[in-house]
């Protein structure tokens, strides 16, 4: 029964951790939306290879090798990963990138070169020639395309330049451009639904735009700053008049605050005047901070500082802030890549400097299963799927290794 529902429910995968909030209509209720793209040469990008740590502490190397062996063993016949026998682009893209960005000293990329190649072949087989999207069906188009294209960047940005460019064109084409629509302006949604955007889908898309070397002068960055202002719980600087927020600097899931699912935290915050407002939570706030930096905001900007301070005040590696165990491993991955973007292995947390890369890597390794996998007993956002959660575990450790190496 679980496998039968896998593709219907995998939609929530994206929403999980703040990245953790992705509700999606059943596939049969959605219509495929194709976005016209230009010829690959029409978009000027500066795609750079994804950095890898040269070495890492033994506990990280052992965990990464063990995780990679599990992933290689769980690869489906068609080269992809997902539920057993049922591959899916998002999970496959995450795993390909995880294997391709392991520390050099681990030897994983070389040992599992054929596994990576088969994964890439699966991803390319799901590429839609009409618009450049990469997906095994017409749901989660943005999420899957962003992750698949970033996997190609990690494997060989030169070889797959055309595919990456067309994926970027697709992503730019689904950004909301109507300034009168607060639900979509500046955001990227699932791609199959153009009526709303969210911080998780947008965050995944922004990572692709940044890694592809999209010009900092591109209008997409200005648009997204408006969306990011709407999802931030900060009264000052709200694009819309009369908006009340938790005013704590964190972020929520959607830019329209009076709708169901505006935050992935079900219980609202009650302000002193009795107004109920959506709560900030971990994954959304980490994605907010990354988005602000990607879009060109300086680190001393009050909005950037407010998000950073929220993260410091809620710093933890044992749970997903405000969501407990829900979407924990996606949160770990989002935490690691956000703080890598921030540029330091330490963070100011509750009045002291802590080494988040050390804290996180030790905690992730502690949670690894004897078979090399990671799995979350809390099934929300499909983290009870071992290949998915294992991809998050390896990806998080890869980033921690890079940051520890730079200390």
ROTI-313169 format. One record per residue (C-alpha): residue number from 1; residue in three letters; x, y, z. Coordinates in Angstrom, 1 decimal. Example, Ala and Ser with C-alpha at 12.3 -4.5 7.8 and 13.67 -1.06 7.14 Angstrom:
! ROTI-313169
 num residuo   east  north     up
   1     Ala   12.3   -4.5    7.8
   2     Ser   13.7   -1.1    7.1
This chain:
! ROTI-313169
 num residuo   east  north     up
   1     Unk    0.0    0.0    0.0
   2     Unk    2.8    2.4    0.8
   3     Unk    4.4    1.9   -2.6
   4     Unk    1.0    2.5   -4.3
   5     Unk    0.7    5.9   -2.6
   6     Unk    4.3    6.9   -3.0
   7     Unk    3.9    9.2   -6.0
   8     Unk    0.7   10.7   -4.7
   9     Unk    2.2   11.6   -1.3
  10     Unk    5.8   12.3   -2.3
  11     Unk    4.6   15.8   -2.9
  12     Unk    4.9   16.6    0.7
  13     Unk    8.6   15.7    0.5
  14     Unk    9.4   19.2   -0.5
  15     Unk    7.6   20.9    2.2
  16     Unk    9.1   19.1    5.0
  17     Unk   11.6   20.9    6.7
  18     Unk   10.8   24.3    6.3
  19     Unk   11.9   22.6    3.6
  20     Unk    9.3   20.9    4.9
  21     Unk    6.2   22.0    3.7
  22     Unk    5.0   20.9    0.5
  23     Unk    1.5   20.0    0.1
  24     Unk    0.4   19.1   -3.4
  25     Unk   -2.8   18.1   -5.1
  26     Unk   -3.1   14.5   -6.3
  27     Unk   -1.5   14.0   -9.6
  28     Unk   -4.8   13.3  -11.4
  29     Unk   -6.1   16.7  -10.4
  30     Unk   -3.1   18.6  -11.8
  31     Unk   -2.5   19.7  -15.4
  32     Unk    0.9   19.8  -16.8
  33     Unk    2.1   23.3  -17.5
  34     Unk    4.9   23.7  -20.0
  35     Unk    7.1   26.8  -20.1
  36     Unk    8.7   27.8  -23.3
  37     Unk   12.5   28.1  -23.1
  38     Unk   15.0   29.8  -25.3
  39     Unk   17.8   28.1  -27.1
  40     Unk   20.6   27.0  -24.6
  41     Unk   22.9   29.8  -25.8
  42     Unk   20.4   32.5  -25.1
  43     Unk   21.1   32.6  -21.4
  44     Unk   24.5   33.6  -20.2
  45     Unk   25.6   31.7  -17.1
  46     Unk   28.8   31.1  -15.2
  47     Unk   28.5   27.6  -13.9
  48     Unk   31.2   26.6  -11.5
  49     Unk   32.0   23.1  -10.2
  50     Unk   30.7   22.2   -6.8
  51     Unk   33.5   22.2   -4.2
  52     Unk   34.5   19.0   -2.4
  53     Unk   36.4   18.6    0.8
  54     Unk   39.8   17.0    0.2
  55     Unk   39.9   15.3    3.5
  56     Unk   37.7   14.8    6.6
  57     Unk   37.8   13.4   10.1
  58     Unk   37.6    9.6   10.2
  59     Unk   34.1    9.6   11.7
  60     Unk   32.8   11.5    8.7
  61     Unk   34.7    9.4    6.2
  62     Unk   33.5    6.2    7.7
  63     Unk   29.9    7.4    7.8
  64     Unk   30.0    8.7    4.2
  65     Unk   31.4    5.4    2.9
  66     Unk   28.8    3.4    4.8
  67     Unk   26.0    5.6    3.5
  68     Unk   27.3    5.4    0.0
  69     Unk   27.4    1.6    0.1
  70     Unk   23.8    1.5    1.3
  71     Unk   22.7    3.9   -1.5
  72     Unk   24.5    1.9   -4.2
  73     Unk   22.8   -1.3   -2.9
  74     Unk   19.4    0.3   -3.0
  75     Unk   19.6    1.7   -6.5
  76     Unk   16.7    0.5   -8.7
  77     Unk   17.1   -1.3  -12.0
  78     Unk   16.4    1.8  -14.0
  79     Unk   19.2    3.7  -12.3
  80     Unk   17.0    5.8  -10.1
  81     Unk   16.0    5.8   -6.4
  82     Unk   12.7    6.2   -4.6
  83     Unk   10.5    3.5   -3.1
  84     Unk   11.7    0.0   -3.9
  85     Unk   11.2   -0.5   -7.7
  86     Unk    9.7    2.9   -8.1
  87     Unk   12.2    5.6   -9.0
  88     Unk   11.7    9.3   -8.6
  89     Unk   13.6   12.3   -9.9
  90     Unk   13.9   14.3   -6.7
  91     Unk   15.3   11.4   -4.6
  92     Unk   17.6   10.4   -7.4
  93     Unk   19.0   13.9   -7.9
  94     Unk   19.7   14.2   -4.2
  95     Unk   21.5   10.9   -4.1
  96     Unk   23.6   11.6   -7.3
  97     Unk   24.7   14.9   -5.8
  98     Unk   25.4   13.2   -2.4
  99     Unk   27.7   10.6   -4.0
 100     Unk   29.4   13.1   -6.4
 101     Unk   30.3   15.6   -3.6
 102     Unk   31.8   13.3   -1.0
 103     Unk   35.2   14.1    0.4
 104     Unk   38.0   13.2   -2.1
 105     Unk   39.7   11.1    0.6
 106     Unk   36.7    8.9    1.0
 107     Unk   37.1    7.5   -2.5
 108     Unk   33.3    7.3   -2.9
 109     Unk   33.0    9.1   -6.1
 110     Unk   35.5    6.9   -7.8
 111     Unk   34.3    3.7   -6.3
 112     Unk   30.7    4.4   -7.3
 113     Unk   31.3    6.1  -10.6
 114     Unk   29.1    3.6  -12.4
 115     Unk   26.3    4.1   -9.9
 116     Unk   26.5    7.8  -10.4
 117     Unk   26.5    7.4  -14.2
 118     Unk   23.4    5.3  -14.1
 119     Unk   21.7    7.8  -11.8
 120     Unk   22.5   10.6  -14.3
 121     Unk   21.1    8.5  -17.2
 122     Unk   17.9    8.1  -15.3
 123     Unk   17.6   11.9  -14.7
 124     Unk   18.3   12.7  -18.3
 125     Unk   15.7   10.2  -19.4
 126     Unk   13.1   12.3  -17.5
 127     Unk   14.0   15.6  -19.2
 128     Unk   11.2   17.3  -21.0
 129     Unk   12.4   18.6  -24.3
 130     Unk    9.6   21.1  -24.6
 131     Unk   10.5   23.2  -21.6
 132     Unk   13.7   21.8  -20.0
 133     Unk   12.0   20.6  -16.8
 134     Unk   13.2   17.3  -15.4
 135     Unk   10.5   15.1  -13.8
 136     Unk    9.1   11.6  -13.8
 137     Unk    5.6   13.1  -13.9
 138     Unk    3.9   16.5  -14.0
 139     Unk    3.9   17.1  -10.3
 140     Unk    6.7   18.8   -8.2
 141     Unk    8.2   20.1  -11.5
 142     Unk   10.2   22.9   -9.9
 143     Unk   11.5   20.9   -6.9
 144     Unk   12.6   18.0   -9.1
 145     Unk   14.1   20.2  -11.8
 146     Unk   16.1   22.2   -9.4
 147     Unk   17.5   19.2   -7.6
 148     Unk   18.2   17.3  -10.9
 149     Unk   20.0   20.2  -12.5
 150     Unk   22.1   20.7   -9.3
 151     Unk   23.0   17.1   -9.5
 152     Unk   24.2   17.6  -13.0
 153     Unk   26.3   20.6  -11.9
 154     Unk   27.9   18.4   -9.2
 155     Unk   28.8   15.7  -11.7
 156     Unk   30.0   17.7  -14.7
 157     Unk   28.8   21.3  -15.4
 158     Unk   30.6   21.4  -18.7
 159     Unk   29.3   18.1  -20.1
 160     Unk   25.7   18.9  -19.1
 161     Unk   25.8   22.7  -19.7
 162     Unk   22.8   22.7  -22.2
 163     Unk   20.6   20.6  -19.9
 164     Unk   21.5   22.9  -16.9
 165     Unk   20.8   26.1  -18.9
 166     Unk   17.4   24.8  -20.0
 167     Unk   16.5   23.9  -16.5
 168     Unk   17.5   27.4  -15.4
 169     Unk   15.3   28.8  -18.2
 170     Unk   12.4   26.7  -17.0
 171     Unk   12.9   27.9  -13.4
 172     Unk   13.0   31.5  -14.4
 173     Unk    9.9   31.0  -16.4
 174     Unk    7.8   29.9  -13.5
 175     Unk    8.7   32.8  -11.2
 176     Unk    5.7   34.9  -10.3
 177     Unk    5.9   38.2  -12.2
 178     Unk    2.6   39.9  -11.3
 179     Unk    3.3   42.5   -8.6
 180     Unk   -0.4   42.7   -7.8
 181     Unk   -0.5   39.0   -6.7
 182     Unk    1.1   38.6   -3.2
 183     Unk    0.6   34.8   -3.4
 184     Unk    3.0   34.4   -6.3
 185     Unk    5.1   37.5   -7.0
 186     Unk    8.8   36.7   -6.8
 187     Unk    8.2   33.1   -5.8
 188     Unk    8.5   29.8   -7.4
 189     Unk    5.9   27.2   -6.6
 190     Unk    5.6   23.5   -7.6
 191     Unk    5.6   24.4  -11.2
 192     Unk    2.4   22.5  -11.8
 193     Unk    0.4   25.1   -9.8
 194     Unk    0.9   28.7  -10.7
 195     Unk   -1.5   30.1   -8.1
 196     Unk    0.8   30.1   -5.2
 197     Unk    4.5   30.0   -4.2
 198     Unk    6.3   29.0   -1.0
 199     Unk    9.6   29.4    0.7
 200     Unk   10.7   25.8    0.2
 201     Unk   10.2   25.5   -3.5
 202     Unk   11.6   29.0   -3.9
 203     Unk   14.7   28.2   -1.9
 204     Unk   15.4   25.1   -3.9
 205     Unk   15.1   27.1   -7.1
 206     Unk   17.3   29.9   -5.8
 207     Unk   20.1   27.5   -5.1
 208     Unk   20.0   26.4   -8.7
 209     Unk   20.0   30.0  -10.0
 210     Unk   23.0   30.8   -7.7
 211     Unk   25.0   27.7   -8.6
 212     Unk   24.4   28.2  -12.3
 213     Unk   26.0   31.6  -12.0
 214     Unk   22.9   33.7  -13.0
 215     Unk   23.9   37.3  -13.2
 216     Unk   23.4   39.3  -10.0
 217     Unk   21.8   41.9  -12.1
 218     Unk   19.0   39.6  -13.3
 219     Unk   15.5   40.9  -12.4
 220     Unk   14.6   37.6  -10.7
 221     Unk   16.7   38.5   -7.7
 222     Unk   14.8   41.8   -7.2
 223     Unk   11.5   40.0   -7.5
 224     Unk   12.3   37.4   -5.0
 225     Unk   13.3   39.9   -2.4
 226     Unk    9.7   41.1   -2.3
 227     Unk    8.5   37.5   -1.7
 228     Unk   11.1   37.0    1.0
 229     Unk   10.0   40.2    2.8
 230     Unk    6.4   38.8    2.8
 231     Unk    7.4   35.4    4.4
 232     Unk    9.6   37.0    7.0
 233     Unk    8.1   37.6   10.4
 234     Unk    9.3   41.2   10.6
 235     Unk    6.8   44.0   10.8
 236     Unk    9.2   46.6    9.4
 237     Unk    9.6   46.4    5.6
 238     Unk    6.4   44.4    4.9
 239     Unk    5.4   45.2    1.3
 240     Unk    1.7   45.2    2.3
 241     Unk    0.1   47.7    4.7
 242     Unk   -1.4   46.6    8.0
 243     Unk    0.4   43.2    8.1
 244     Unk    1.0   41.9   11.6
 245     Unk    3.6   39.3   12.2
 246     Unk    5.3   37.4   15.0
 247     Unk    8.1   40.1   14.4
 248     Unk   10.8   37.7   15.5
 249     Unk   12.8   37.7   12.3
 250     Unk   12.0   34.1   11.3
 251     Unk   10.0   32.9    8.4
 252     Unk    6.8   31.1    7.4
 253     Unk    5.9   29.0    4.4
 254     Unk    3.6   31.2    2.3
 255     Unk    3.5   34.9    1.5
 256     Unk   -0.2   35.1    2.2
 257     Unk   -0.6   34.9    5.9
 258     Unk   -4.4   34.4    6.3
 259     Unk   -4.6   31.0    4.5
 260     Unk   -4.4   27.5    5.8
 261     Unk   -0.8   26.2    5.7
 262     Unk    0.8   29.7    5.9
 263     Unk    3.1   28.0    8.3
 264     Unk    3.9   24.4    8.8
 265     Unk    3.5   24.9   12.6
 266     Unk   -0.2   24.3   13.1
 267     Unk   -0.6   26.3   16.3
 268     Unk   -0.6   30.1   15.6
 269     Unk    1.1   32.6   17.8
 270     Unk   -1.2   34.9   19.7
 271     Unk   -0.1   38.5   20.0
 272     Unk   -0.8   40.6   23.1
 273     Unk   -3.8   42.2   21.3
 274     Unk   -5.3   38.8   20.6
 275     Unk   -4.3   38.6   16.9
 276     Unk   -3.3   35.2   15.8
 277     Unk   -0.3   35.1   13.4
 278     Unk    1.6   32.2   11.8
 279     Unk    4.7   31.0   13.6
 280     Unk    8.3   31.0   12.3
 281     Unk   10.0   27.6   12.0
 282     Unk   13.4   26.2   11.3
 283     Unk   13.5   25.1    7.7
 284     Unk   11.6   28.2    6.5
 285     Unk   14.0   30.5    8.3
 286     Unk   17.1   28.9    7.1
 287     Unk   15.8   29.0    3.5
 288     Unk   15.0   32.7    4.1
 289     Unk   18.5   33.5    5.2
 290     Unk   20.0   31.7    2.1
 291     Unk   17.5   33.5   -0.2
 292     Unk   18.4   36.9    1.2
 293     Unk   22.1   36.2    0.6
 294     Unk   21.6   34.7   -2.8
 295     Unk   19.6   37.7   -3.9
 296     Unk   22.4   40.1   -3.0
 297     Unk   21.6   41.4    0.5
 298     Unk   24.5   42.4    2.6
 299     Unk   25.0   40.5    5.9
 300     Unk   24.6   43.7    7.9
 301     Unk   21.1   44.4    6.4
 302     Unk   18.5   44.4    9.2
 303     Unk   16.5   41.7    7.5
 304     Unk   19.5   39.4    7.2
 305     Unk   20.5   40.1   10.8
 306     Unk   17.0   39.4   12.0
 307     Unk   16.9   36.0   10.3
 308     Unk   20.4   35.1   11.5
 309     Unk   19.5   36.1   15.1
 310     Unk   16.4   33.9   14.9
 311     Unk   18.6   31.0   13.9
 312     Unk   21.0   31.7   16.7
 313     Unk   18.3   31.9   19.3
 314     Unk   16.8   28.6   18.1
 315     Unk   20.0   26.8   17.5
 316     Unk   19.9   23.0   17.9
 317     Unk   21.0   19.9   16.1
 318     Unk   18.7   17.5   18.0
 319     Unk   15.4   18.6   16.5
 320     Unk   13.8   20.7   13.8
 321     Unk   13.0   24.0   15.5
 322     Unk    9.2   24.3   16.2
 323     Unk    8.6   21.0   14.4
 324     Unk   10.4   18.4   16.6
 325     Unk   11.3   15.3   14.6
 326     Unk    9.2   16.2   11.5
 327     Unk   11.4   16.7    8.5
 328     Unk   14.6   16.4   10.7
 329     Unk   17.0   15.2    8.0
 330     Unk   15.9   17.7    5.4
 331     Unk   16.3   20.3    8.1
 332     Unk   19.9   19.1    8.7
 333     Unk   20.7   19.4    5.0
 334     Unk   19.1   22.9    4.8
 335     Unk   20.9   24.0    8.0
 336     Unk   24.3   22.8    6.6
 337     Unk   23.9   24.5    3.2
 338     Unk   22.6   27.7    4.6
 339     Unk   25.4   28.1    7.1
 340     Unk   27.9   27.2    4.4
 341     Unk   26.4   30.0    2.3
 342     Unk   26.8   32.3    5.4
 343     Unk   30.5   31.4    5.2
 344     Unk   31.6   30.2    8.6
 345     Unk   31.8   26.9   10.5
 346     Unk   30.7   28.8   13.7
 347     Unk   27.6   30.7   14.5
 348     Unk   26.6   33.0   17.4
 349     Unk   24.0   30.9   19.3
 350     Unk   22.5   32.1   22.6
 351     Unk   25.4   34.3   23.4
 352     Unk   28.3   32.1   22.5
 353     Unk   30.2   31.0   19.4
 354     Unk   29.5   27.4   18.5
 355     Unk   31.0   25.2   15.8
 356     Unk   27.8   24.1   14.0
 357     Unk   29.7   22.0   11.5
 358     Unk   31.2   19.9   14.3
 359     Unk   28.0   19.7   16.3
 360     Unk   25.9   18.7   13.3
 361     Unk   28.3   16.2   11.9
 362     Unk   28.7   14.4   15.2
 363     Unk   24.9   14.3   15.6
 364     Unk   24.3   13.0   12.1
 365     Unk   26.8   10.3   12.5
 366     Unk   25.3    9.3   15.9
 367     Unk   22.0    8.7   14.2
 368     Unk   23.3    6.5   11.4
 369     Unk   21.8    3.0   11.3
 370     Unk   24.0   -0.2   11.3
 371     Unk   23.2   -0.8    7.6
 372     Unk   24.7    2.7    6.7
 373     Unk   21.3    4.3    6.2
 374     Unk   19.4    7.1    8.0
 375     Unk   15.7    6.9    8.6
 376     Unk   13.3    9.0   10.6
 377     Unk   10.6    7.3   12.7
 378     Unk    8.5   10.4   12.1
 379     Unk    7.1    9.7    8.5
 380     Unk    6.1   13.2    7.6
 381     Unk    7.6   14.3    4.3
 382     Unk    8.6   10.7    3.6
 383     Unk   11.6   10.6    5.8
 384     Unk   10.8    7.1    6.7
 385     Unk   12.1    6.3    3.2
 386     Unk   15.7    5.2    3.8
 387     Unk   17.3    6.3    0.5
 388     Unk   15.8    9.8    0.8
 389     Unk   16.9   10.3    4.4
 390     Unk   20.3    8.8    3.7
 391     Unk   20.8   11.3    0.9
 392     Unk   20.2   14.1    3.4
 393     Unk   22.6   12.5    5.8
 394     Unk   25.4   12.2    3.3
 395     Unk   24.8   15.6    1.8
 396     Unk   24.9   17.2    5.3
 397     Unk   28.2   15.4    6.2
 398     Unk   29.8   16.5    2.8
 399     Unk   29.1   20.1    3.7
 400     Unk   30.3   19.8    7.3
 401     Unk   33.5   18.2    6.0
 402     Unk   34.1   21.2    3.7
 403     Unk   33.5   23.7    6.5
 404     Unk   35.7   21.9    9.0
 405     Unk   38.5   21.7    6.4
 406     Unk   38.3   25.5    6.0
 407     Unk   38.7   26.3    9.7
